Amino acid sequence: MAASIIYLDNSATTALLPGVAAVADRMLADNYGNPSSLHGLGVNAEKALAAARRQVANLIGARPGEIFFTSGGTEANNTAVWGISRARRRQGKHIITTAIEHPSLLAACRRLEAEGYEVTCLPVDACGIIRLSDLEAALRDDTILVSVMSVNNELGSLQPLAAVARLVHTKSRAALHVDHIQGYGKIPLQCSATGIDLMSLSSHKIHGPKGAGALYVKEGLRLEPLLVGGDQEGGLRAGTENTAGIAAFGLAAALAAAEMAARAERLRQIKMALVAGLLQAISGARINGPDPEAAAPHIVNISFPGIRAEVLVHMLEQRGIYVSTGSACHSRRQDSSHVLQALHLERWRLEGAIRISLGALNRLEEVEPAVTAFKECIRELWTLSGYSEPVPLK
Ligand SMILES: Cc1ncc(COP(=O)(O)O)c(C=O)c1O
């Protein structure tokens, strides 16, 4: 590994903030009780869980009792989709989601399809945003769940959630689930004020540890549990809680809440400087999805002509620059991402797409060396492949 690195893959995962790691350490070493135990060690662990529940809830305007801890975002998404669909199966079997959701959401829907549920996947426009008219047309009397993500993990596109919520609640009896895993701590979103019934969160995208996440469930909403065999988390999620991970998640959420506006402003500045630098340095480069100014502050997806993204990722790594070809889940597979495909991009843009994603630890001073590394690597690849620049690619 290069001596100093520039980590630009924060949508895959983030580094722990120092204080956050210390909380996890203390829980593992000292506060190791089982929160279900009646004795003092158990009570102390339960107190740590309760504090984390307040911290996680606070960032989305929820009540602590509406937060159910899970093993991460994937489990939160699976629980939301499966839990509501099973609980409402006598009311209907129609689910609406979007073509650009995370695989943990889409795969849960696919599994339900095999059980006789019907899933409508809304398309997106060239900016990676759904059309409200499509949603309105898709809503039916038997729609039991609408699931729309807040921030797309590959493009940074933002969905019009307030309008989505209004439509869902005026035109149907469906519950509204939001995968807020990429938006949590980056954009302000209050669940009850917005009309969101279920919301998925994950610790490791906000500088907390992996293996902890949460599902917000609006008070009174009934879900069937995915995991059974214990009455932890109000019976919605059986199994002894990951107390160290959850306590650290709580602190990461509290830090994100305290710094959200300042962090978002800094991330946007860094992102816009990177975008300007890359578009200027590399002729033919094109942004995929939304205008970066109108997107989430920390994600941009950009295609470079005449290169294969996975080759560029490895070359950049040699120089200590860490980026991704798409979502981490896709980056080991050969096919291009379903998100980019949903934008109907030309082949060269699918093949040459790089996701750059920022976190709280990135600095403006990283922009210049990162742009230089991109420029040099791409020129080297162009020379090797005989690609002649500039070629006006469409
Ligand atoms: C939008 C989105 N949803 C869900 C997940 C899954 O979260 P986790 O890694 O915590 O299981 C991710 C992770 O990349 C994501 O970006």
The ligand as an SDF file (V2000), in Angstrom:
LIG
                    3D

 16 16  0  0  0  0  0  0  0  0999 V2000
  -27.9200    2.5970   -0.6580 C   0  0  0  0  0  0  0  0  0  0  0  0
  -27.4180    1.4260    0.1260 C   0  0  0  0  0  0  0  0  0  0  0  0
  -28.3000    0.5710    0.6730 N   0  0  0  0  0  0  0  0  0  0  0  0
  -27.9030   -0.4970    1.3820 C   0  0  0  0  0  0  0  0  0  0  0  0
  -26.5660   -0.7670    1.5790 C   0  0  0  0  0  0  0  0  0  0  0  0
  -26.1560   -1.9600    2.4040 C   0  0  0  0  0  0  0  0  0  0  0  0
  -25.6700   -1.5400    3.6690 O   0  0  0  0  0  0  0  0  0  0  0  0
  -24.7120   -2.4820    4.5500 P   0  0  0  0  0  0  0  0  0  0  0  0
  -23.3790   -2.4760    3.8800 O   0  0  0  0  0  0  0  0  0  0  0  0
  -24.6800   -1.8080    5.8890 O   0  0  0  0  0  0  0  0  0  0  0  0
  -25.3410   -3.8140    4.5910 O   0  0  0  0  0  0  0  0  0  0  0  0
  -25.6040    0.0780    1.0060 C   0  0  0  0  0  0  0  0  0  0  0  0
  -24.1730   -0.2390    1.1090 C   0  0  0  0  0  0  0  0  0  0  0  0
  -23.3940    0.0510    0.2230 O   0  0  0  0  0  0  0  0  0  0  0  0
  -26.0380    1.1980    0.2560 C   0  0  0  0  0  0  0  0  0  0  0  0
  -25.1800    2.0350   -0.3070 O   0  0  0  0  0  0  0  0  0  0  0  0
  1  2  1  0
  2  3  1  0
  2 15  2  0
  3  4  2  0
  4  5  1  0
  5  6  1  0
  5 12  2  0
  6  7  1  0
  7  8  1  0
  8  9  2  0
  8 10  1  0
  8 11  1  0
 12 13  1  0
 12 15  1  0
 13 14  2  0
 15 16  1  0
M  END
$$$$
